[in-house]
């Protein structure tokens, strides 16, 4: 449980506040989006203490925020959002982005229906498992030279598309067109390059996956029609990030940030919040490396989608375009981006940290591509292997309340160690198959660690952000088959 001294004030059915003064040094309040049931889950770890700690960061604006999928993380809680103002001493914190930089999700539609896929589901999942590299350290058969890898870090998904692994439409349906400007490949260490070598187009392990799903409920018919979805439509969801390269970038710059915190006299309640002023040499170097890793992650997911398209072509004996395998959208989770917001009546350029949180720009936002601008940004929320995932669109209140952000998934309620212990004497694979879900994993404990019981119910999490106005439900998908590391 959280400390008894941590004050929490209920504002309404979906918002809770940690008032300034609850912890020494808080510059802004903490703001948590959750209902009473989810708040009871949240209070089982120390993530709310982390929210209060984040509220002490120099230059933080408005509030340290947490989404309903919040859980304990490194420095920042997973599910945390914080914006700092560089012109007022605002800092950037590697712990506010996380180790897996630009871990994110893309959702691909198809023209296939469940009744067409179900009879050959085991074959399809088996072929995906065979042809999509997954697991700790796994590399792929499509490799790039060091010079080409630097191109990837600079140009992201666009460079992959120009090599023939996708289309211009894919970039139009990717957040930031799959590339953050200001990436600096020279700010990435040799060790990071070594760890990322050969890993573009690979899933990795942990909670990363490729899942074949079916739409089982539509909430917004007009928006669903825009995305070419209806009940019974088969989709593919891909969840992966920047692999070993991004992990090493974070590790490298945590040490840089620790030294910078001391250099600039930044007093922190938790050394894991190590940070540097955005405008400092250390801050600029981290942002350059972080953007490069983010571009690597977008390239990774682009190539993963290419692999999935090839498998579908082989299994269904038709081109991926004839199968309607178009990208609906790709969203980033762990990233810090410079974005404009109106604060106290004045427009400011802020450094927005989203760690385990998804951008959720509302209808009309100028950064959205023309085809979705009238509706809002697609928001993709994966659940767990046994329940549901969601497609939403950015809500009307997201800009004023959460810096254009919403949740990113279900959120863990059980550590991986506890999940493995919980699975002893059971077969998670068989339990899923009994529910009509084919699951395959490389690692011995992969399915155990990611069992449905290890997560909050994504249906409850998504309902909160919908009711709070941060994002609006479009449709719900349920899993048919999944591959993991």
DRENDO-1510 file (C-alpha; in Angstrom, 1 decimal, always signed):
<recs>
REC; n; res; u; v; w
REC; 1; UNK; +0.0; +0.0; +0.0 .
REC; 2; UNK; +1.0; +3.6; -0.4 .
REC; 3; UNK; +2.3; +5.6; +2.5 .
REC; 4; UNK; -0.4; +6.7; +4.9 .
REC; 5; UNK; +1.0; +10.3; +4.7 .
REC; 6; UNK; +0.2; +10.6; +1.0 .
REC; 7; UNK; -2.9; +12.8; +0.7 .
REC; 8; UNK; -5.3; +12.0; -2.1 .
REC; 9; UNK; -8.3; +14.2; -2.9 .
REC; 10; UNK; -11.2; +12.9; -5.0 .
REC; 11; UNK; -12.2; +15.6; -7.5 .
REC; 12; UNK; -14.9; +13.7; -9.4 .
REC; 13; UNK; -15.7; +10.2; -10.5 .
REC; 14; UNK; -12.6; +10.0; -12.7 .
REC; 15; UNK; -10.1; +12.5; -11.3 .
REC; 16; UNK; -8.0; +12.5; -8.1 .
REC; 17; UNK; -5.5; +15.0; -6.8 .
REC; 18; UNK; -2.4; +14.9; -4.8 .
REC; 19; UNK; -2.2; +18.4; -3.4 .
REC; 20; UNK; +0.9; +20.6; -3.5 .
REC; 21; UNK; +2.6; +20.3; -0.2 .
REC; 22; UNK; +1.8; +16.6; +0.2 .
REC; 23; UNK; +5.5; +16.0; -0.4 .
REC; 24; UNK; +8.3; +18.6; +0.1 .
REC; 25; UNK; +9.3; +20.4; -3.0 .
REC; 26; UNK; +6.1; +19.8; -5.1 .
REC; 27; UNK; +5.7; +22.6; -7.6 .
REC; 28; UNK; +2.4; +21.4; -9.0 .
REC; 29; UNK; -0.3; +18.9; -7.9 .
REC; 30; UNK; -0.5; +15.4; -9.0 .
REC; 31; UNK; -3.5; +14.5; -11.1 .
REC; 32; UNK; -4.7; +10.9; -11.5 .
REC; 33; UNK; -7.4; +9.7; -13.9 .
REC; 34; UNK; -9.1; +6.7; -12.4 .
REC; 35; UNK; -12.4; +5.5; -10.9 .
REC; 36; UNK; -12.7; +4.1; -7.3 .
REC; 37; UNK; -12.1; +0.5; -8.4 .
REC; 38; UNK; -9.0; +1.2; -10.4 .
REC; 39; UNK; -7.7; +3.5; -7.6 .
REC; 40; UNK; -7.8; +0.6; -5.2 .
REC; 41; UNK; -5.5; -1.3; -7.6 .
REC; 42; UNK; -3.3; +1.7; -8.1 .
REC; 43; UNK; -2.8; +2.0; -4.4 .
REC; 44; UNK; -1.2; -1.5; -4.1 .
REC; 45; UNK; +2.2; -0.1; -5.2 .
REC; 46; UNK; +4.2; +3.1; -4.8 .
REC; 47; UNK; +3.3; +4.6; -8.2 .
REC; 48; UNK; +1.4; +7.5; -6.6 .
REC; 49; UNK; +4.5; +8.4; -4.6 .
REC; 50; UNK; +6.2; +8.6; -7.9 .
REC; 51; UNK; +3.6; +11.0; -9.2 .
REC; 52; UNK; +4.3; +13.3; -6.2 .
REC; 53; UNK; +8.0; +13.0; -6.9 .
REC; 54; UNK; +7.6; +14.0; -10.5 .
REC; 55; UNK; +5.7; +17.1; -9.4 .
REC; 56; UNK; +9.0; +18.4; -8.0 .
REC; 57; UNK; +10.8; +18.6; -11.3 .
REC; 58; UNK; +12.1; +22.1; -12.3 .
REC; 59; UNK; +9.8; +23.8; -14.9 .
REC; 60; UNK; +7.0; +21.4; -14.6 .
REC; 61; UNK; +3.7; +22.8; -15.8 .
REC; 62; UNK; +0.1; +22.4; -14.5 .
REC; 63; UNK; +0.4; +18.9; -12.9 .
REC; 64; UNK; +2.2; +15.6; -12.8 .
REC; 65; UNK; -0.3; +13.3; -14.4 .
REC; 66; UNK; -1.1; +9.6; -14.3 .
REC; 67; UNK; -3.4; +7.6; -16.5 .
REC; 68; UNK; -5.7; +4.7; -15.2 .
REC; 69; UNK; -3.1; +2.1; -16.3 .
REC; 70; UNK; -0.5; +3.6; -14.0 .
REC; 71; UNK; +1.9; +1.3; -12.2 .
REC; 72; UNK; +5.4; +1.4; -10.6 .
REC; 73; UNK; +8.2; +2.3; -13.0 .
REC; 74; UNK; +11.7; +3.7; -13.1 .
REC; 75; UNK; +11.6; +7.2; -11.8 .
REC; 76; UNK; +8.3; +8.1; -13.5 .
REC; 77; UNK; +5.4; +5.7; -13.1 .
REC; 78; UNK; +4.4; +3.8; -16.2 .
REC; 79; UNK; +1.3; +5.7; -17.3 .
REC; 80; UNK; +2.8; +9.0; -16.4 .
REC; 81; UNK; +2.6; +12.4; -18.2 .
REC; 82; UNK; +4.6; +15.5; -17.4 .
REC; 83; UNK; +5.2; +18.7; -19.4 .
REC; 84; UNK; +8.1; +21.1; -18.6 .
REC; 85; UNK; +8.7; +24.6; -19.9 .
REC; 86; UNK; +12.3; +25.0; -21.2 .
REC; 87; UNK; +12.0; +28.8; -21.0 .
REC; 88; UNK; +11.4; +28.5; -17.2 .
REC; 89; UNK; +14.1; +26.0; -16.4 .
REC; 90; UNK; +12.2; +23.0; -17.6 .
REC; 91; UNK; +14.1; +19.7; -17.7 .
REC; 92; UNK; +14.1; +16.5; -19.6 .
REC; 93; UNK; +14.3; +13.2; -17.7 .
REC; 94; UNK; +15.3; +9.9; -19.3 .
REC; 95; UNK; +13.2; +8.2; -16.6 .
REC; 96; UNK; +10.2; +10.2; -17.9 .
REC; 97; UNK; +10.6; +8.4; -21.3 .
REC; 98; UNK; +11.7; +5.0; -20.1 .
REC; 99; UNK; +14.1; +2.3; -21.3 .
REC; 100; UNK; +12.2; +1.1; -24.3 .
REC; 101; UNK; +12.2; +4.5; -26.2 .
REC; 102; UNK; +9.2; +4.7; -28.5 .
REC; 103; UNK; +7.8; +1.4; -27.5 .
REC; 104; UNK; +4.5; +1.7; -29.5 .
REC; 105; UNK; +1.7; +0.1; -31.3 .
REC; 106; UNK; +0.4; +0.0; -34.8 .
REC; 107; UNK; -3.0; -1.4; -36.0 .
REC; 108; UNK; -3.4; -2.9; -39.5 .
REC; 109; UNK; -6.9; -3.6; -40.9 .
REC; 110; UNK; -7.7; -6.3; -43.4 .
REC; 111; UNK; -10.7; -7.2; -45.6 .
REC; 112; UNK; -10.8; -10.6; -44.0 .
REC; 113; UNK; -13.6; -11.8; -41.8 .
REC; 114; UNK; -13.3; -14.0; -38.8 .
REC; 115; UNK; -15.0; -16.9; -40.5 .
REC; 116; UNK; -12.3; -16.8; -43.2 .
REC; 117; UNK; -9.4; -16.8; -40.8 .
REC; 118; UNK; -10.7; -19.2; -38.0 .
REC; 119; UNK; -10.3; -22.4; -40.0 .
REC; 120; UNK; -6.6; -21.8; -40.7 .
REC; 121; UNK; -5.8; -19.8; -37.6 .
REC; 122; UNK; -3.2; -22.3; -36.3 .
REC; 123; UNK; -1.4; -22.2; -39.7 .
REC; 124; UNK; -1.4; -18.4; -39.8 .
REC; 125; UNK; -0.1; -18.0; -36.3 .
REC; 126; UNK; +2.5; -20.7; -36.9 .
REC; 127; UNK; +3.7; -18.9; -40.0 .
REC; 128; UNK; +3.9; -15.6; -38.2 .
REC; 129; UNK; +5.9; -17.3; -35.4 .
REC; 130; UNK; +8.3; -18.8; -37.9 .
REC; 131; UNK; +8.9; -15.7; -40.0 .
REC; 132; UNK; +8.8; -12.8; -37.5 .
REC; 133; UNK; +11.9; -12.9; -35.3 .
REC; 134; UNK; +11.0; -12.6; -31.6 .
REC; 135; UNK; +12.7; -13.3; -28.3 .
REC; 136; UNK; +15.5; -11.8; -26.2 .
REC; 137; UNK; +18.3; -10.6; -28.5 .
REC; 138; UNK; +16.7; -12.2; -31.6 .
REC; 139; UNK; +17.9; -10.7; -34.9 .
REC; 140; UNK; +16.3; -10.9; -38.4 .
REC; 141; UNK; +17.3; -11.9; -41.9 .
REC; 142; UNK; +17.0; -8.4; -43.2 .
REC; 143; UNK; +20.2; -6.6; -42.1 .
REC; 144; UNK; +21.7; -3.2; -42.6 .
REC; 145; UNK; +25.2; -1.8; -42.6 .
REC; 146; UNK; +26.4; +0.7; -40.0 .
REC; 147; UNK; +26.0; +3.5; -42.5 .
REC; 148; UNK; +22.4; +2.4; -43.2 .
REC; 149; UNK; +21.7; +2.1; -39.5 .
REC; 150; UNK; +22.6; +5.8; -39.1 .
REC; 151; UNK; +20.2; +6.6; -41.9 .
REC; 152; UNK; +17.5; +4.7; -40.0 .
REC; 153; UNK; +18.3; +6.7; -36.8 .
REC; 154; UNK; +18.1; +9.9; -38.8 .
REC; 155; UNK; +15.1; +9.2; -41.1 .
REC; 156; UNK; +13.1; +6.6; -39.3 .
REC; 157; UNK; +10.3; +4.7; -41.0 .
REC; 158; UNK; +10.6; +6.8; -44.1 .
REC; 159; UNK; +14.0; +5.3; -44.9 .
REC; 160; UNK; +12.6; +1.8; -44.5 .
REC; 161; UNK; +9.7; +2.7; -46.9 .
REC; 162; UNK; +12.2; +4.0; -49.5 .
REC; 163; UNK; +13.9; +0.7; -49.5 .
REC; 164; UNK; +10.7; -1.0; -50.7 .
REC; 165; UNK; +9.3; -2.1; -47.3 .
REC; 166; UNK; +6.1; -0.1; -47.4 .
REC; 167; UNK; +4.2; +2.8; -49.0 .
REC; 168; UNK; +3.8; +6.5; -48.6 .
REC; 169; UNK; +0.4; +5.8; -47.1 .
REC; 170; UNK; +2.1; +4.0; -44.2 .
REC; 171; UNK; +4.0; +7.1; -43.3 .
REC; 172; UNK; +0.8; +9.3; -43.5 .
REC; 173; UNK; -0.8; +7.0; -41.0 .
REC; 174; UNK; +2.2; +7.0; -38.5 .
REC; 175; UNK; +2.6; +9.5; -35.7 .
REC; 176; UNK; +5.0; +12.2; -36.8 .
REC; 177; UNK; +5.3; +10.3; -40.1 .
REC; 178; UNK; +7.6; +7.9; -38.3 .
REC; 179; UNK; +10.4; +10.4; -37.8 .
REC; 180; UNK; +11.3; +13.0; -35.1 .
REC; 181; UNK; +13.3; +15.9; -36.4 .
REC; 182; UNK; +16.4; +16.8; -34.5 .
REC; 183; UNK; +17.6; +13.2; -34.2 .
REC; 184; UNK; +21.4; +13.0; -33.7 .
REC; 185; UNK; +22.9; +9.6; -34.6 .
REC; 186; UNK; +26.3; +10.9; -33.3 .
REC; 187; UNK; +24.8; +11.2; -29.8 .
REC; 188; UNK; +24.2; +7.4; -29.8 .
REC; 189; UNK; +27.0; +5.4; -28.2 .
REC; 190; UNK; +28.9; +2.6; -30.0 .
REC; 191; UNK; +27.5; +0.2; -27.4 .
REC; 192; UNK; +24.0; +1.2; -28.4 .
REC; 193; UNK; +24.8; +0.6; -32.0 .
REC; 194; UNK; +26.2; -2.8; -31.1 .
REC; 195; UNK; +23.0; -3.8; -29.2 .
REC; 196; UNK; +20.7; -2.6; -32.0 .
REC; 197; UNK; +22.6; -4.2; -34.8 .
REC; 198; UNK; +20.4; -6.6; -36.8 .
REC; 199; UNK; +17.3; -5.9; -34.6 .
REC; 200; UNK; +15.3; -3.8; -37.0 .
REC; 201; UNK; +12.2; -5.8; -37.8 .
REC; 202; UNK; +12.2; -7.9; -34.7 .
REC; 203; UNK; +9.6; -8.1; -31.9 .
REC; 204; UNK; +11.8; -8.7; -28.8 .
REC; 205; UNK; +10.4; -10.1; -25.6 .
REC; 206; UNK; +8.5; -9.0; -22.5 .
REC; 207; UNK; +5.1; -7.5; -23.3 .
REC; 208; UNK; +5.9; -7.1; -27.1 .
REC; 209; UNK; +3.7; -9.1; -29.4 .
REC; 210; UNK; +2.1; -9.5; -32.8 .
REC; 211; UNK; -1.6; -10.3; -32.5 .
REC; 212; UNK; -4.4; -11.3; -34.9 .
REC; 213; UNK; -7.7; -9.9; -33.7 .
REC; 214; UNK; -11.3; -9.5; -34.6 .
REC; 215; UNK; -13.6; -6.5; -34.1 .
REC; 216; UNK; -16.3; -7.6; -31.7 .
REC; 217; UNK; -18.0; -4.4; -30.8 .
REC; 218; UNK; -18.4; -1.0; -32.6 .
REC; 219; UNK; -19.1; +2.1; -30.5 .
REC; 220; UNK; -18.8; +4.9; -33.1 .
REC; 221; UNK; -20.1; +3.6; -36.5 .
REC; 222; UNK; -19.0; +6.7; -38.4 .
REC; 223; UNK; -15.4; +6.6; -37.2 .
REC; 224; UNK; -15.3; +2.9; -37.7 .
REC; 225; UNK; -16.4; +3.2; -41.3 .
REC; 226; UNK; -13.7; +5.8; -41.8 .
REC; 227; UNK; -11.1; +3.2; -40.7 .
REC; 228; UNK; -12.7; +0.5; -42.8 .
REC; 229; UNK; -13.8; -1.6; -39.7 .
REC; 230; UNK; -17.0; -3.4; -38.8 .
REC; 231; UNK; -17.9; -6.2; -36.5 .
REC; 232; UNK; -16.2; -9.4; -37.7 .
REC; 233; UNK; -13.3; -7.5; -39.3 .
REC; 234; UNK; -9.9; -9.1; -38.8 .
REC; 235; UNK; -7.0; -6.8; -37.7 .
REC; 236; UNK; -3.3; -7.2; -36.9 .
REC; 237; UNK; -1.8; -5.3; -33.9 .
REC; 238; UNK; +2.0; -4.9; -33.5 .
REC; 239; UNK; +3.6; -3.9; -30.3 .
REC; 240; UNK; +7.4; -3.3; -30.2 .
REC; 241; UNK; +10.0; -0.6; -29.6 .
REC; 242; UNK; +13.6; +0.4; -30.0 .
REC; 243; UNK; +15.0; -2.9; -28.8 .
REC; 244; UNK; +18.6; -3.1; -27.4 .
REC; 245; UNK; +19.5; +0.3; -28.9 .
REC; 246; UNK; +16.9; +2.3; -27.1 .
REC; 247; UNK; +17.6; +0.5; -23.8 .
REC; 248; UNK; +21.3; +1.4; -24.1 .
REC; 249; UNK; +20.5; +5.0; -25.0 .
REC; 250; UNK; +18.4; +5.3; -21.8 .
REC; 251; UNK; +21.1; +3.6; -19.7 .
REC; 252; UNK; +23.9; +5.9; -21.1 .
REC; 253; UNK; +21.9; +9.1; -20.5 .
REC; 254; UNK; +20.7; +8.2; -17.1 .
REC; 255; UNK; +24.3; +8.5; -16.0 .
REC; 256; UNK; +24.7; +11.8; -18.0 .
REC; 257; UNK; +21.5; +13.1; -16.3 .
REC; 258; UNK; +22.8; +12.1; -12.8 .
REC; 259; UNK; +25.9; +14.2; -13.3 .
REC; 260; UNK; +23.8; +17.1; -14.8 .
REC; 261; UNK; +21.5; +17.1; -11.9 .
REC; 262; UNK; +24.4; +17.7; -9.6 .
REC; 263; UNK; +26.1; +20.2; -12.0 .
REC; 264; UNK; +22.9; +22.4; -12.2 .
REC; 265; UNK; +22.0; +22.0; -8.5 .
REC; 266; UNK; +18.8; +20.2; -9.1 .
REC; 267; UNK; +17.5; +18.6; -5.8 .
REC; 268; UNK; +15.5; +15.5; -6.4 .
REC; 269; UNK; +13.5; +13.2; -4.1 .
REC; 270; UNK; +14.5; +10.2; -6.1 .
REC; 271; UNK; +17.8; +9.7; -8.0 .
REC; 272; UNK; +15.9; +7.8; -10.7 .
REC; 273; UNK; +14.4; +11.2; -11.7 .
REC; 274; UNK; +17.8; +12.4; -12.8 .
REC; 275; UNK; +17.4; +15.1; -15.4 .
REC; 276; UNK; +19.0; +18.0; -17.3 .
REC; 277; UNK; +17.6; +21.4; -18.4 .
REC; 278; UNK; +16.2; +21.1; -21.9 .
REC; 279; UNK; +18.5; +23.9; -23.2 .
REC; 280; UNK; +21.6; +22.5; -21.6 .
REC; 281; UNK; +24.3; +20.6; -23.6 .
REC; 282; UNK; +23.3; +17.4; -21.7 .
REC; 283; UNK; +19.6; +17.9; -22.3 .
REC; 284; UNK; +20.2; +18.6; -26.0 .
REC; 285; UNK; +22.4; +15.5; -26.3 .
REC; 286; UNK; +19.8; +13.2; -24.7 .
REC; 287; UNK; +17.0; +14.6; -26.8 .
REC; 288; UNK; +19.1; +14.0; -30.0 .
REC; 289; UNK; +19.8; +10.4; -29.0 .
REC; 290; UNK; +16.3; +9.8; -27.8 .
REC; 291; UNK; +14.8; +11.0; -31.1 .
REC; 292; UNK; +17.3; +8.8; -33.0 .
REC; 293; UNK; +16.1; +5.8; -30.9 .
REC; 294; UNK; +12.5; +6.8; -31.5 .
REC; 295; UNK; +13.1; +6.8; -35.3 .
REC; 296; UNK; +14.7; +3.3; -34.9 .
REC; 297; UNK; +11.5; +2.1; -33.2 .
REC; 298; UNK; +9.3; +3.4; -36.0 .
REC; 299; UNK; +11.5; +1.7; -38.6 .
REC; 300; UNK; +11.3; -1.5; -36.6 .
REC; 301; UNK; +7.5; -1.5; -36.5 .
REC; 302; UNK; +7.4; -0.6; -40.2 .
REC; 303; UNK; +9.6; -3.7; -41.1 .
REC; 304; UNK; +7.5; -5.9; -38.7 .
REC; 305; UNK; +4.4; -4.9; -40.6 .
REC; 306; UNK; +6.1; -5.7; -43.9 .
REC; 307; UNK; +6.9; -9.2; -42.5 .
REC; 308; UNK; +3.3; -9.7; -41.4 .
REC; 309; UNK; +2.0; -8.7; -44.9 .
REC; 310; UNK; +4.3; -11.2; -46.5 .
REC; 311; UNK; +3.0; -14.0; -44.3 .
REC; 312; UNK; -0.6; -13.1; -45.0 .
REC; 313; UNK; +0.2; -13.1; -48.7 .
REC; 314; UNK; +1.6; -16.6; -48.5 .
REC; 315; UNK; -1.2; -18.0; -46.3 .
REC; 316; UNK; -4.1; -16.5; -48.2 .
REC; 317; UNK; -2.4; -16.6; -51.6 .
REC; 318; UNK; -3.2; -13.0; -52.4 .
REC; 319; UNK; -1.4; -9.7; -52.4 .
REC; 320; UNK; -1.4; -7.7; -49.1 .
REC; 321; UNK; -3.1; -4.8; -51.0 .
REC; 322; UNK; -5.9; -7.1; -52.2 .
REC; 323; UNK; -6.3; -8.3; -48.6 .
REC; 324; UNK; -6.8; -4.7; -47.6 .
REC; 325; UNK; -3.8; -4.7; -45.2 .
REC; 326; UNK; -3.6; -0.9; -44.7 .
REC; 327; UNK; -2.2; +0.7; -41.7 .
REC; 328; UNK; -4.8; +2.5; -39.6 .
REC; 329; UNK; -2.2; +4.2; -37.4 .
REC; 330; UNK; +1.0; +3.9; -35.4 .
REC; 331; UNK; +1.4; +5.5; -32.0 .
REC; 332; UNK; +4.4; +6.0; -29.7 .
REC; 333; UNK; +4.2; +5.4; -26.0 .
REC; 334; UNK; +7.6; +6.2; -24.4 .
REC; 335; UNK; +8.8; +9.5; -25.8 .
REC; 336; UNK; +9.4; +13.2; -25.0 .
REC; 337; UNK; +8.2; +15.7; -27.6 .
REC; 338; UNK; +8.2; +19.4; -28.1 .
REC; 339; UNK; +4.6; +20.6; -28.4 .
REC; 340; UNK; +2.7; +23.8; -28.2 .
REC; 341; UNK; +0.0; +24.3; -25.5 .
REC; 342; UNK; -1.8; +27.3; -24.0 .
REC; 343; UNK; -1.0; +27.6; -20.4 .
REC; 344; UNK; -2.3; +30.5; -18.3 .
REC; 345; UNK; -3.6; +32.2; -21.4 .
REC; 346; UNK; -0.2; +32.1; -23.2 .
REC; 347; UNK; +1.0; +29.7; -25.9 .
REC; 348; UNK; +4.2; +27.9; -24.8 .
REC; 349; UNK; +6.5; +25.3; -26.4 .
REC; 350; UNK; +6.7; +22.5; -23.8 .
REC; 351; UNK; +8.7; +19.3; -23.4 .
REC; 352; UNK; +6.0; +16.7; -22.9 .
REC; 353; UNK; +7.1; +13.4; -21.4 .
REC; 354; UNK; +4.8; +10.4; -22.1 .
REC; 355; UNK; +5.9; +7.3; -20.4 .
REC; 356; UNK; +3.5; +4.5; -21.0 .
REC; 357; UNK; +1.0; +7.1; -22.3 .
REC; 358; UNK; -0.4; +7.7; -25.8 .
REC; 359; UNK; -0.8; +11.0; -27.7 .
REC; 360; UNK; -4.5; +11.7; -28.2 .
REC; 361; UNK; -4.9; +14.9; -30.2 .
REC; 362; UNK; -8.6; +15.8; -30.7 .
REC; 363; UNK; -10.4; +16.6; -34.0 .
REC; 364; UNK; -9.1; +19.6; -35.8 .
REC; 365; UNK; -5.5; +19.5; -34.4 .
REC; 366; UNK; -3.2; +20.8; -37.2 .
REC; 367; UNK; -0.6; +18.1; -36.7 .
REC; 368; UNK; -3.0; +15.3; -37.7 .
REC; 369; UNK; -3.1; +14.1; -41.3 .
REC; 370; UNK; -6.0; +15.4; -43.3 .
REC; 371; UNK; -7.8; +12.0; -43.5 .
REC; 372; UNK; -8.3; +11.8; -39.7 .
REC; 373; UNK; -8.2; +15.5; -38.7 .
REC; 374; UNK; -12.1; +15.8; -38.8 .
REC; 375; UNK; -12.4; +12.9; -36.3 .
REC; 376; UNK; -9.3; +13.0; -34.1 .
REC; 377; UNK; -6.1; +11.0; -33.8 .
REC; 378; UNK; -6.5; +7.3; -33.7 .
REC; 379; UNK; -5.5; +5.9; -30.3 .
REC; 380; UNK; -4.6; +2.2; -30.1 .
REC; 381; UNK; -4.8; +0.6; -26.7 .
REC; 382; UNK; -3.7; -3.1; -26.3 .
REC; 383; UNK; -5.1; -5.2; -23.5 .
REC; 384; UNK; -3.9; -8.6; -22.6 .
REC; 385; UNK; -3.8; -11.9; -24.5 .
REC; 386; UNK; -7.2; -13.1; -23.1 .
REC; 387; UNK; -9.4; -10.1; -23.2 .
REC; 388; UNK; -9.7; -7.1; -25.5 .
REC; 389; UNK; -7.8; -4.2; -27.2 .
REC; 390; UNK; -9.3; -0.9; -28.4 .
REC; 391; UNK; -9.2; +1.6; -31.1 .
REC; 392; UNK; -10.2; +5.1; -29.9 .
REC; 393; UNK; -9.9; +8.7; -31.2 .
REC; 394; UNK; -8.5; +11.7; -29.3 .
REC; 395; UNK; -11.1; +13.3; -27.0 .
REC; 396; UNK; -12.2; +16.9; -26.8 .
REC; 397; UNK; -10.7; +17.4; -23.3 .
REC; 398; UNK; -7.3; +16.0; -23.9 .
REC; 399; UNK; -5.6; +19.2; -24.9 .
REC; 400; UNK; -6.8; +21.2; -21.9 .
REC; 401; UNK; -6.6; +18.4; -19.3 .
REC; 402; UNK; -3.8; +16.0; -20.1 .
REC; 403; UNK; -1.5; +17.6; -22.7 .
REC; 404; UNK; -3.1; +15.7; -25.5 .
REC; 405; UNK; -2.5; +12.3; -23.8 .
REC; 406; UNK; -4.4; +9.2; -22.7 .
REC; 407; UNK; -3.6; +5.7; -21.4 .
REC; 408; UNK; -1.4; +3.2; -23.3 .
REC; 409; UNK; -2.7; -0.2; -22.2 .
REC; 410; UNK; -4.2; -2.2; -19.4 .
REC; 411; UNK; -1.4; -1.7; -16.9 .
REC; 412; UNK; +0.2; -4.4; -14.8 .
REC; 413; UNK; -1.2; -5.5; -11.4 .
REC; 414; UNK; +1.3; -8.4; -11.0 .
REC; 415; UNK; +5.0; -8.4; -11.4 .
REC; 416; UNK; +6.6; -10.8; -13.9 .
REC; 417; UNK; +8.1; -12.8; -11.1 .
REC; 418; UNK; +4.7; -13.0; -9.3 .
REC; 419; UNK; +3.0; -13.9; -12.6 .
REC; 420; UNK; +5.4; -16.8; -13.2 .
REC; 421; UNK; +4.8; -18.0; -9.6 .
REC; 422; UNK; +1.0; -17.7; -10.2 .
REC; 423; UNK; +1.3; -19.9; -13.3 .
REC; 424; UNK; +3.0; -22.8; -11.6 .
REC; 425; UNK; +1.2; -26.1; -12.3 .
REC; 426; UNK; -0.9; -24.4; -15.1 .
REC; 427; UNK; -0.5; -24.2; -18.9 .
REC; 428; UNK; -1.3; -20.6; -19.9 .
REC; 429; UNK; -1.1; -21.7; -23.6 .
REC; 430; UNK; -3.8; -24.4; -23.0 .
REC; 431; UNK; -6.0; -22.0; -21.0 .
REC; 432; UNK; -5.9; -19.5; -23.9 .
REC; 433; UNK; -6.5; -22.2; -26.5 .
REC; 434; UNK; -9.6; -23.3; -24.6 .
REC; 435; UNK; -10.9; -19.8; -25.1 .
REC; 436; UNK; -10.1; -20.0; -28.9 .
REC; 437; UNK; -6.8; -18.1; -28.7 .
REC; 438; UNK; -3.7; -19.5; -30.3 .
REC; 439; UNK; -0.6; -18.3; -28.4 .
REC; 440; UNK; +3.1; -19.0; -29.3 .
REC; 441; UNK; +6.2; -17.7; -27.5 .
REC; 442; UNK; +9.9; -18.3; -27.7 .
REC; 443; UNK; +10.8; -17.9; -24.0 .
REC; 444; UNK; +10.0; -20.6; -21.4 .
REC; 445; UNK; +8.1; -18.1; -19.2 .
REC; 446; UNK; +6.9; -15.6; -21.8 .
REC; 447; UNK; +3.2; -16.6; -21.7 .
REC; 448; UNK; +3.3; -17.0; -17.9 .
REC; 449; UNK; +4.6; -13.5; -17.4 .
REC; 450; UNK; +2.0; -12.0; -19.7 .
REC; 451; UNK; -1.0; -14.0; -18.6 .
REC; 452; UNK; -4.3; -12.1; -18.4 .
REC; 453; UNK; -4.3; -12.1; -14.6 .
REC; 454; UNK; -1.1; -10.0; -14.6 .
REC; 455; UNK; -3.0; -7.0; -16.0 .
REC; 456; UNK; -5.9; -4.8; -15.1 .
REC; 457; UNK; -9.1; -5.2; -17.1 .
REC; 458; UNK; -8.5; -3.0; -20.2 .
REC; 459; UNK; -12.2; -2.5; -20.5 .
REC; 460; UNK; -12.3; -0.6; -17.2 .
REC; 461; UNK; -9.2; +1.4; -18.1 .
REC; 462; UNK; -10.6; +2.5; -21.4 .
REC; 463; UNK; -14.0; +3.3; -20.0 .
REC; 464; UNK; -12.4; +5.8; -17.6 .
REC; 465; UNK; -10.5; +7.7; -20.3 .
REC; 466; UNK; -13.7; +7.7; -22.4 .
REC; 467; UNK; -15.9; +9.0; -19.6 .
REC; 468; UNK; -13.2; +11.6; -18.7 .
REC; 469; UNK; -13.2; +12.9; -22.3 .
REC; 470; UNK; -9.5; +12.2; -23.0 .
REC; 471; UNK; -10.3; +9.7; -25.8 .
REC; 472; UNK; -13.5; +8.3; -27.4 .
REC; 473; UNK; -14.1; +4.6; -28.1 .
REC; 474; UNK; -14.4; +3.6; -31.7 .
REC; 475; UNK; -14.3; -0.2; -31.6 .
REC; 476; UNK; -13.2; -3.1; -29.5 .
REC; 477; UNK; -11.1; -6.1; -30.7 .
REC; 478; UNK; -10.7; -9.5; -29.1 .
REC; 479; UNK; -7.6; -11.7; -29.6 .
REC; 480; UNK; -7.6; -14.7; -32.0 .
REC; 481; UNK; -3.9; -15.5; -32.0 .
REC; 482; UNK; -0.7; -14.0; -30.7 .
REC; 483; UNK; +3.1; -14.5; -31.0 .
REC; 484; UNK; +5.5; -13.3; -28.3 .
REC; 485; UNK; +9.2; -13.5; -27.4 .
</recs>
